[in-house]
Amino acid sequence: MDIAKKFLDAGKPAEALERLKGLLETVSRRDEWQVHELIAAAFHDLANAAGVAQASFNAADTDRFLRSQRTHFSNWIFALHYLPTLDAATLTNELAVYRSLYRDAEPLPQIERHPAEKISVGYIAPNFCDSSAARFYEALLTDYDREKFSVTAWSMSHEADAFTETVRANVDAYHDIAEESFFAAAQRIHGADVLIDLGGHTEGGQTLQVAAYRPARVQMTGIGYFDSTGLAAIDYFIGDGYLTADDATFAEKILPLKKAFAFRPNKRMVKARRARRKISRDRFTFGCLNNFVKLSDDYLAAVKKILDAAGNARIIFRDTTPLESRRLALMERLERFGIDADVRLGADDFFSDYDEIDLILDTFPYPGGLMTALAIYMGVPVLNLRGDLASRRTGADILHTAAADEFICTDADAYVSTAIDLATNPTRLAALTAKISVDKLTDTKTFVEDFYARLEAIACATSGA
């Protein structure tokens, strides 16, 4: 396994994968899960969604340590969302299996709350570094009513950056619990009125392993994760009438906000928007700046149809990581589809891509979140294919929030025909783009007020105040 790890560290996932597959023939049953874990990492570095999902499942299936088995199963549930084969029945079943992994978890005893106290709200996250999720929850940690609420941030990592310092400076308390066991972390949080899980099944579901002990009177998830956790200890999912409509997969009740997302750009985004300049060109340019793992075969087939019918058009693909192995893997897939594209590595200076792009083609079935909001903020419209599950409606919900419903399609044929129409009808594209409301998308004030008002109502109801 050490040789495989060296291949991975050297950016050679294909060589690592070959080595690891050979190890499966000789490794002991006790250690097999470690090989599958590394196989998942290799498939990630090759942007192979199906490979990541299967290897994560195999790791969970062969692991005999409950804590790490839960981690692998969280990775499996997360990876399933990349696959077109995921449906409500499958998701419901897998969430039930995950829930069964906590059948022996004993909740901490509830502590009586004094009605005169401020409502204590905790936020738990894998870390509080700047991230896709941070652009949607920052305002909740900085703009709350300090007369009514006391807010504590609980980080499960030592990682820190400028955003971490912003959080530290604004919340009532900040705690690094990276060295704590899950139970010890829950004991420290114990007594909070509300705990908001910002991780869900990201990062191996480590925040859920703390929440499973039910340290707070009321517990909820959302914003940092896009779907049901399946965990019985989570009471609410943070949604809205559009995001979570008609989705029966939720084990949680829905916390129905006026809107589930409000985007706050960071300083680099604000600066990039001010510096934007539209590049003069003769060819219509599509773009996709999403994680390459999200590029499903169905999506690439749609892109091929669009490019073939849109005349002298081109497309830019930009990954979210700087891994050359992923770029090369995508180029091989694009060759099989007959797609000629500009394929770029993930980089910090990707903002200039928006100067070149006329229309973003959002991925499906797993759409963009931050990348959808950021494109709208930068003045570039996004075409989206809305699905039935909440995870497949996040991009559409962001567009709906920005009054960009005419860029939302409900089936692949409509997605293709709309993209072709907009590419060949620039006047219509410009008119629809002009209707998009960045102000509605970035209205964090309404979002924060609505969110905390609902927390107050729930906290008071559960405490008998």
GIPEKA-V686590 format. One record per backbone hydrogen bond with DSSP energy under -1.0 kcal/mol. CO is the residue of the C=O (numbers start at 1). NH is the residue of the N-H. E is the energy in kcal/mol with one decimal. If there is no record, write none. Layout:
# GIPEKA-V686590
co=[CO	CO]
nh=[NH	NH]
e=[E	E]
This chain:
# GIPEKA-V686590
co=[1	2	3	4	5	6	7	8	12	13	14	15	16	17	18	19	20	22	23	23	31	32	33	34	35	36	37	38	39	40	41	43	44	48	49	50	51	52	53	54	55	56	57	58	59	65	66	67	68	69	70	71	72	73	74	75	76	78	79	80	83	87	88	89	90	91	92	93	94	95	96	98	99	100	102	114	119	120	121	122	123	124	125	131	133	133	134	135	138	139	145	148	150	151	151	152	153	154	155	161	162	163	164	165	167	167	173	175	177	181	182	183	184	185	186	189	192	193	194	195	196	197	199	202	205	207	208	210	211	213	215	218	219	219	220	221	222	231	235	236	237	239	240	244	253	254	255	255	266	267	268	269	270	271	273	284	285	285	286	287	288	291	292	294	296	297	298	299	300	301	302	303	304	305	306	311	314	315	316	317	321	323	324	325	326	327	328	329	330	331	332	333	334	342	344	347	349	350	351	352	353	353	355	359	360	369	370	371	372	373	374	375	376	381	383	384	389	390	392	393	394	395	396	397	398	399	400	402	404	405	407	409	411	412	413	414	415	416	417	418	419	420	425	426	427	428	429	430	433	437	438	441	442	443	444	445	446	447	448	449	450	451	452	453	454	455	456	457	458	459	460]
nh=[5	6	7	8	9	10	12	11	16	17	18	19	20	21	22	23	24	25	26	27	34	36	37	38	39	40	41	42	43	44	45	48	47	52	53	54	55	56	57	58	59	60	61	62	63	69	70	71	72	73	74	75	76	77	78	79	80	81	82	83	86	91	92	93	94	95	96	97	98	99	100	101	102	103	105	117	150	194	152	196	154	198	156	135	136	137	138	264	141	143	149	119	121	172	173	123	175	125	177	165	166	167	168	169	170	171	153	155	180	185	186	187	188	189	190	192	217	218	122	220	124	222	202	205	209	211	212	213	214	108	191	195	235	236	197	238	224	234	253	221	255	257	244	247	237	256	239	257	270	271	272	273	274	275	276	314	358	359	316	361	318	294	295	296	300	301	302	303	304	305	306	307	308	309	310	313	286	342	288	344	346	327	328	329	330	331	332	333	334	335	336	337	339	317	319	350	352	353	354	355	356	357	279	287	383	373	374	375	376	377	378	380	379	360	362	409	392	393	387	397	398	399	400	401	402	404	403	437	407	408	384	386	415	416	417	418	419	420	421	422	423	424	429	430	431	432	433	434	436	441	442	263	444	447	448	449	450	451	452	453	454	455	456	457	458	459	460	461	462	463	465]
e=[-2.3	-2.0	-2.1	-2.3	-2.7	-1.6	-2.9	-1.7	-2.0	-2.8	-2.0	-2.0	-2.5	-2.5	-1.4	-1.6	-1.4	-1.2	-1.8	-2.7	-1.0	-2.0	-2.2	-1.7	-2.3	-2.3	-1.5	-2.2	-2.6	-2.1	-1.9	-2.7	-1.7	-2.1	-2.4	-2.5	-2.4	-2.1	-2.2	-2.6	-2.2	-2.0	-2.5	-1.8	-1.4	-2.6	-2.4	-1.5	-2.6	-2.3	-2.2	-2.1	-2.1	-2.5	-2.7	-2.6	-2.0	-1.3	-1.9	-1.7	-1.6	-2.6	-2.7	-2.0	-2.5	-2.5	-1.7	-1.8	-2.3	-2.5	-1.7	-1.2	-1.7	-1.5	-1.8	-1.9	-2.5	-2.1	-2.5	-3.3	-3.4	-2.9	-2.0	-1.1	-2.2	-1.1	-1.9	-2.9	-1.4	-2.6	-2.3	-2.7	-3.2	-1.7	-1.4	-2.6	-2.8	-2.1	-3.4	-1.6	-1.7	-2.3	-2.8	-2.2	-1.1	-2.4	-2.6	-2.9	-1.1	-2.6	-2.0	-2.2	-1.7	-1.7	-1.6	-1.5	-2.2	-1.8	-3.1	-2.5	-2.3	-1.1	-2.2	-2.0	-1.2	-2.3	-1.8	-1.6	-2.4	-3.1	-2.3	-2.3	-2.1	-1.7	-3.4	-2.8	-3.3	-1.6	-2.9	-2.3	-3.2	-2.5	-1.9	-1.3	-2.7	-1.0	-1.9	-1.3	-2.2	-2.5	-2.3	-2.2	-1.9	-1.5	-1.1	-2.2	-3.0	-1.4	-1.8	-2.9	-2.4	-2.2	-1.6	-1.8	-2.4	-2.5	-1.7	-2.4	-2.3	-1.8	-2.3	-2.7	-2.2	-1.5	-1.7	-2.1	-3.0	-2.3	-2.3	-3.3	-3.0	-1.4	-2.6	-1.9	-2.3	-2.3	-1.9	-1.8	-3.1	-1.8	-1.6	-1.7	-2.9	-3.0	-2.1	-1.1	-1.1	-2.3	-1.4	-1.2	-1.6	-1.0	-1.9	-1.7	-3.0	-2.2	-3.5	-1.5	-2.0	-2.5	-2.3	-3.0	-1.3	-2.7	-2.2	-3.0	-1.3	-1.9	-2.2	-3.0	-2.2	-2.1	-3.0	-2.4	-1.5	-2.9	-1.7	-3.1	-2.0	-1.9	-2.8	-3.0	-2.0	-2.4	-2.6	-2.6	-2.0	-2.2	-2.4	-2.7	-2.1	-1.8	-2.0	-2.5	-2.0	-2.5	-2.4	-1.9	-1.2	-1.3	-2.2	-2.6	-2.0	-1.1	-2.9	-2.3	-2.4	-2.5	-2.5	-1.8	-1.7	-2.0	-2.5	-1.9	-2.2	-3.0	-2.4	-1.9	-2.3	-1.2	-1.4]
